[in-house]
């Protein structure tokens, strides 16, 4: 018999609310006439509470992040206006520091908004034709300034078997790659960071293109790898750690890839 799944709420004798996940089947006799129901109920209250808590958390993060982003954009706007004024070198340096701090905070806020939206299932993907060479160039340009400040070489390595054009959400793929590149630059003191592009591993491989980020940085301990893409995870969580960040960039990349 066909089984129907129903979520229903009931009250216990003590007045407390309980959510039940019910599997109900209609029973029929040999002539096909219904004569009863067969059901199994499972207490689903704990799961419901977790889902509700996660929903509230995601909505709170999204709302508070939007509230923070509005004054940040005002700070950035007024800082740009300051640059247009005749101010001395010291004041100009102060304005540069304000802008850099505001941009770093805005990046963090945007990551929080992304995490909240992705976990809440509110992200839509927009698939369009994308030229791979253009995508790669935009990604590298996004981290060029960071790399130059550290004296690093940025390299693109596009293999001959990779497609020239792909169907994807250009902005989201770029967001993933820029997060990975930025992470590589952050943890690389000398050498290079490479964005490698290759085609499918075999004729049966459904992946039309493979992106790889390769760097000459400090690496990560093997035991930390399973947690690497978890929100707020830091491989080095000590108070004296050298590298900043809230540990959200890689989590955003993973959620987008999923």
JOFENHU-V29017 format. One record per residue. N is the residue number from 1. RES is the residue in three letters. SS is DSSP state (2 for helix, 1 for strand, 0 for the rest). OMEGA is omega in degrees with one decimal (999 if undefined). Layout:
n=N res=RES ss=SS omega=OMEGA
n=N res=RES ss=SS omega=OMEGA
This chain:
n=1 res=UNK ss=0 omega=178.4
n=2 res=UNK ss=0 omega=-178.6
n=3 res=UNK ss=1 omega=177.2
n=4 res=UNK ss=1 omega=178.7
n=5 res=UNK ss=1 omega=-175.9
n=6 res=UNK ss=1 omega=170.3
n=7 res=UNK ss=1 omega=-177.8
n=8 res=UNK ss=1 omega=176.7
n=9 res=UNK ss=1 omega=179.3
n=10 res=UNK ss=1 omega=176.9
n=11 res=UNK ss=1 omega=176.3
n=12 res=UNK ss=0 omega=-179.5
n=13 res=UNK ss=0 omega=179.6
n=14 res=UNK ss=0 omega=177.4
n=15 res=UNK ss=0 omega=-179.5
n=16 res=UNK ss=0 omega=-177.3
n=17 res=UNK ss=1 omega=176.7
n=18 res=UNK ss=1 omega=175.4
n=19 res=UNK ss=1 omega=179.7
n=20 res=UNK ss=1 omega=169.9
n=21 res=UNK ss=1 omega=-171.8
n=22 res=UNK ss=1 omega=175.1
n=23 res=UNK ss=1 omega=-172.9
n=24 res=UNK ss=1 omega=177.1
n=25 res=UNK ss=1 omega=177.2
n=26 res=UNK ss=1 omega=180.0
n=27 res=UNK ss=1 omega=179.6
n=28 res=UNK ss=1 omega=177.5
n=29 res=UNK ss=0 omega=-176.1
n=30 res=UNK ss=0 omega=177.9
n=31 res=UNK ss=0 omega=178.3
n=32 res=UNK ss=0 omega=-179.3
n=33 res=UNK ss=0 omega=179.7
n=34 res=UNK ss=1 omega=178.9
n=35 res=UNK ss=1 omega=179.7
n=36 res=UNK ss=1 omega=179.3
n=37 res=UNK ss=1 omega=174.8
n=38 res=UNK ss=1 omega=-175.8
n=39 res=UNK ss=1 omega=174.5
n=40 res=UNK ss=1 omega=-179.8
n=41 res=UNK ss=1 omega=177.8
n=42 res=UNK ss=1 omega=179.2
n=43 res=UNK ss=1 omega=-175.7
n=44 res=UNK ss=0 omega=-173.5
n=45 res=UNK ss=2 omega=-177.1
n=46 res=UNK ss=2 omega=179.5
n=47 res=UNK ss=2 omega=179.0
n=48 res=UNK ss=2 omega=179.9
n=49 res=UNK ss=2 omega=179.0
n=50 res=UNK ss=2 omega=179.3
n=51 res=UNK ss=2 omega=179.9
n=52 res=UNK ss=2 omega=179.6
n=53 res=UNK ss=2 omega=178.7
n=54 res=UNK ss=2 omega=179.1
n=55 res=UNK ss=2 omega=178.5
n=56 res=UNK ss=2 omega=179.6
n=57 res=UNK ss=2 omega=-178.8
n=58 res=UNK ss=2 omega=179.3
n=59 res=UNK ss=2 omega=178.8
n=60 res=UNK ss=2 omega=-179.6
n=61 res=UNK ss=2 omega=-179.8
n=62 res=UNK ss=2 omega=-177.7
n=63 res=UNK ss=2 omega=-177.3
n=64 res=UNK ss=2 omega=178.9
n=65 res=UNK ss=2 omega=177.0
n=66 res=UNK ss=2 omega=179.0
n=67 res=UNK ss=2 omega=178.9
n=68 res=UNK ss=2 omega=-174.8
n=69 res=UNK ss=2 omega=-178.4
n=70 res=UNK ss=2 omega=177.4
n=71 res=UNK ss=2 omega=177.3
n=72 res=UNK ss=2 omega=178.1
n=73 res=UNK ss=2 omega=176.2
n=74 res=UNK ss=2 omega=178.1
n=75 res=UNK ss=2 omega=179.6
n=76 res=UNK ss=2 omega=180.0
n=77 res=UNK ss=2 omega=180.0
n=78 res=UNK ss=2 omega=176.7
n=79 res=UNK ss=2 omega=176.6
n=80 res=UNK ss=2 omega=177.4
n=81 res=UNK ss=2 omega=177.7
n=82 res=UNK ss=2 omega=-179.4
n=83 res=UNK ss=2 omega=-179.0
n=84 res=UNK ss=0 omega=-179.6
n=85 res=UNK ss=0 omega=176.9
n=86 res=UNK ss=0 omega=179.6
n=87 res=UNK ss=0 omega=-177.5
n=88 res=UNK ss=0 omega=-173.8
n=89 res=UNK ss=2 omega=179.8
n=90 res=UNK ss=2 omega=178.6
n=91 res=UNK ss=2 omega=179.3
n=92 res=UNK ss=2 omega=178.7
n=93 res=UNK ss=2 omega=176.2
n=94 res=UNK ss=2 omega=-179.6
n=95 res=UNK ss=2 omega=178.4
n=96 res=UNK ss=2 omega=-179.4
n=97 res=UNK ss=2 omega=177.1
n=98 res=UNK ss=2 omega=-178.0
n=99 res=UNK ss=2 omega=180.0
n=100 res=UNK ss=2 omega=179.1
n=101 res=UNK ss=2 omega=179.5
n=102 res=UNK ss=2 omega=178.6
n=103 res=UNK ss=2 omega=178.2
n=104 res=UNK ss=2 omega=179.2
n=105 res=UNK ss=2 omega=178.3
n=106 res=UNK ss=2 omega=177.6
n=107 res=UNK ss=2 omega=178.3
n=108 res=UNK ss=2 omega=179.6
n=109 res=UNK ss=2 omega=179.1
n=110 res=UNK ss=2 omega=177.2
n=111 res=UNK ss=2 omega=179.1
n=112 res=UNK ss=2 omega=177.9
n=113 res=UNK ss=2 omega=178.7
n=114 res=UNK ss=2 omega=179.2
n=115 res=UNK ss=2 omega=-178.6
n=116 res=UNK ss=2 omega=-179.6
n=117 res=UNK ss=2 omega=-178.2
n=118 res=UNK ss=2 omega=179.8
n=119 res=UNK ss=2 omega=179.1
n=120 res=UNK ss=0 omega=178.7
n=121 res=UNK ss=0 omega=-175.8
n=122 res=UNK ss=0 omega=-177.8
n=123 res=UNK ss=0 omega=175.7
n=124 res=UNK ss=0 omega=178.7
n=125 res=UNK ss=0 omega=-176.6
n=126 res=UNK ss=0 omega=-175.2
n=127 res=UNK ss=0 omega=178.1
n=128 res=UNK ss=1 omega=174.8
n=129 res=UNK ss=1 omega=-179.0
n=130 res=UNK ss=1 omega=176.0
n=131 res=UNK ss=1 omega=-174.1
n=132 res=UNK ss=2 omega=-178.5
n=133 res=UNK ss=2 omega=178.8
n=134 res=UNK ss=2 omega=179.0
n=135 res=UNK ss=2 omega=-179.0
n=136 res=UNK ss=2 omega=-179.0
n=137 res=UNK ss=2 omega=179.5
n=138 res=UNK ss=2 omega=-179.5
n=139 res=UNK ss=2 omega=-179.4
n=140 res=UNK ss=2 omega=179.1
n=141 res=UNK ss=2 omega=-177.4
n=142 res=UNK ss=2 omega=-178.5
n=143 res=UNK ss=2 omega=-177.8
n=144 res=UNK ss=2 omega=-177.2
n=145 res=UNK ss=2 omega=177.4
n=146 res=UNK ss=2 omega=-177.5
n=147 res=UNK ss=2 omega=-179.1
n=148 res=UNK ss=2 omega=179.2
n=149 res=UNK ss=2 omega=-179.6
n=150 res=UNK ss=0 omega=179.6
n=151 res=UNK ss=0 omega=-178.7
n=152 res=UNK ss=0 omega=176.4
n=153 res=UNK ss=1 omega=175.0
n=154 res=UNK ss=1 omega=-174.7
n=155 res=UNK ss=1 omega=169.3
n=156 res=UNK ss=1 omega=-178.4
n=157 res=UNK ss=1 omega=-177.2
n=158 res=UNK ss=1 omega=-177.0
n=159 res=UNK ss=0 omega=-178.3
n=160 res=UNK ss=0 omega=-177.3
n=161 res=UNK ss=0 omega=179.2
n=162 res=UNK ss=0 omega=-178.9
n=163 res=UNK ss=0 omega=179.0
n=164 res=UNK ss=0 omega=-177.7
n=165 res=UNK ss=1 omega=178.2
n=166 res=UNK ss=1 omega=174.1
n=167 res=UNK ss=1 omega=-178.1
n=168 res=UNK ss=1 omega=169.6
n=169 res=UNK ss=0 omega=-172.9
n=170 res=UNK ss=2 omega=-175.7
n=171 res=UNK ss=2 omega=-177.8
n=172 res=UNK ss=2 omega=176.6
n=173 res=UNK ss=2 omega=177.1
n=174 res=UNK ss=2 omega=-179.9
n=175 res=UNK ss=2 omega=178.1
n=176 res=UNK ss=2 omega=-175.1
n=177 res=UNK ss=2 omega=179.5
n=178 res=UNK ss=2 omega=176.0
n=179 res=UNK ss=2 omega=-180.0
n=180 res=UNK ss=2 omega=178.3
n=181 res=UNK ss=2 omega=179.4
n=182 res=UNK ss=2 omega=177.6
n=183 res=UNK ss=2 omega=179.2
n=184 res=UNK ss=2 omega=179.5
n=185 res=UNK ss=2 omega=-177.3
n=186 res=UNK ss=2 omega=-174.3
n=187 res=UNK ss=0 omega=176.9
n=188 res=UNK ss=0 omega=-178.7
n=189 res=UNK ss=0 omega=-178.7
n=190 res=UNK ss=0 omega=175.1
n=191 res=UNK ss=0 omega=-170.8
n=192 res=UNK ss=1 omega=171.9
n=193 res=UNK ss=1 omega=-175.1
n=194 res=UNK ss=1 omega=171.5
n=195 res=UNK ss=1 omega=-176.4
n=196 res=UNK ss=1 omega=179.1
n=197 res=UNK ss=1 omega=179.1
n=198 res=UNK ss=1 omega=-179.3
n=199 res=UNK ss=0 omega=-179.4
n=200 res=UNK ss=0 omega=-177.8
n=201 res=UNK ss=0 omega=179.6
n=202 res=UNK ss=0 omega=-179.9
n=203 res=UNK ss=0 omega=-178.8
n=204 res=UNK ss=0 omega=-177.7
n=205 res=UNK ss=0 omega=-179.0
n=206 res=UNK ss=0 omega=179.4
n=207 res=UNK ss=0 omega=-177.6
n=208 res=UNK ss=0 omega=-177.7
n=209 res=UNK ss=0 omega=-179.3
n=210 res=UNK ss=1 omega=175.7
n=211 res=UNK ss=1 omega=177.4
n=212 res=UNK ss=1 omega=174.9
n=213 res=UNK ss=1 omega=-177.6
n=214 res=UNK ss=1 omega=179.1
n=215 res=UNK ss=1 omega=179.1
n=216 res=UNK ss=0 omega=-175.7
n=217 res=UNK ss=0 omega=-171.3
n=218 res=UNK ss=0 omega=-179.2
n=219 res=UNK ss=0 omega=-179.4
n=220 res=UNK ss=0 omega=179.8
n=221 res=UNK ss=0 omega=-176.4
n=222 res=UNK ss=2 omega=-176.4
n=223 res=UNK ss=2 omega=179.9
n=224 res=UNK ss=2 omega=-173.9
n=225 res=UNK ss=2 omega=-178.9
n=226 res=UNK ss=2 omega=-177.2
n=227 res=UNK ss=2 omega=-168.9
n=228 res=UNK ss=0 omega=-175.1
n=229 res=UNK ss=0 omega=177.4
n=230 res=UNK ss=0 omega=178.8
n=231 res=UNK ss=0 omega=175.6
n=232 res=UNK ss=0 omega=178.9
n=233 res=UNK ss=0 omega=174.3
n=234 res=UNK ss=0 omega=177.5
n=235 res=UNK ss=0 omega=175.8
n=236 res=UNK ss=0 omega=-176.0
n=237 res=UNK ss=0 omega=-179.2
n=238 res=UNK ss=0 omega=179.8
n=239 res=UNK ss=0 omega=-177.4
n=240 res=UNK ss=0 omega=-177.3
n=241 res=UNK ss=0 omega=-173.7
n=242 res=UNK ss=0 omega=-171.7
n=243 res=UNK ss=0 omega=-178.7
n=244 res=UNK ss=0 omega=179.6
n=245 res=UNK ss=0 omega=-178.3
n=246 res=UNK ss=0 omega=-180.0
n=247 res=UNK ss=0 omega=-178.7
n=248 res=UNK ss=0 omega=-174.4
n=249 res=UNK ss=2 omega=-179.2
n=250 res=UNK ss=2 omega=176.7
n=251 res=UNK ss=2 omega=176.1
n=252 res=UNK ss=2 omega=-179.5
n=253 res=UNK ss=2 omega=-179.2
n=254 res=UNK ss=2 omega=-179.6
n=255 res=UNK ss=2 omega=177.8
n=256 res=UNK ss=2 omega=178.5
n=257 res=UNK ss=2 omega=177.2
n=258 res=UNK ss=0 omega=999
